[in-house]
Amino acid sequence: GVFRLVFGFLPSQGIIGAINGVLHEWHFRSGLDHYSALFGMVFALNYPLAQAWLDNVEESPPLKQWLVKGIVIVAFGVMFIIWVSEIFFLPKPSY
């Protein structure tokens, strides 16, 4: 495909630090990195909305502030625990 046409000059035999070859590592990393760019753009697009929501929460009474912030922290904590248990410990070729 296009990837091999552009990056075909990279060695495909294994070396130290790239057991499956440099070509495989470049293909693997480019596949992961384009998702990080996409997620970064989505987060940047939603930043003003999140900032406005947080400003609104900050204007609430203290009890409501702590309750809302606590719910957000618990939700992110649960998502983090799920990520660690389901994805973080997977061997490299699995993802």
Contacts in CASP RR format, 6 or more apart in sequence:
PFRMAT RR
TARGET T0000
AUTHOR 0000-0000-0000
METHOD contacts of the structure
MODEL  1
GVFRLVFGFLPSQGIIGAINGVLHEWHFRSGLDHYSALFGMVFALNYPLA
QAWLDNVEESPPLKQWLVKGIVIVAFGVMFIIWVSEIFFLPKPSY
3 27 0 8 1.000
3 30 0 8 1.000
4 23 0 8 1.000
7 23 0 8 1.000
7 26 0 8 1.000
7 27 0 8 1.000
8 23 0 8 1.000
10 21 0 8 1.000
10 22 0 8 1.000
10 23 0 8 1.000
10 26 0 8 1.000
11 21 0 8 1.000
11 22 0 8 1.000
11 23 0 8 1.000
12 21 0 8 1.000
12 22 0 8 1.000
12 23 0 8 1.000
12 24 0 8 1.000
13 21 0 8 1.000
14 20 0 8 1.000
14 21 0 8 1.000
14 22 0 8 1.000
15 21 0 8 1.000
15 22 0 8 1.000
18 24 0 8 1.000
18 25 0 8 1.000
28 92 0 8 1.000
57 64 0 8 1.000
57 65 0 8 1.000
57 68 0 8 1.000
57 69 0 8 1.000
58 65 0 8 1.000
60 68 0 8 1.000
87 95 0 8 1.000
END
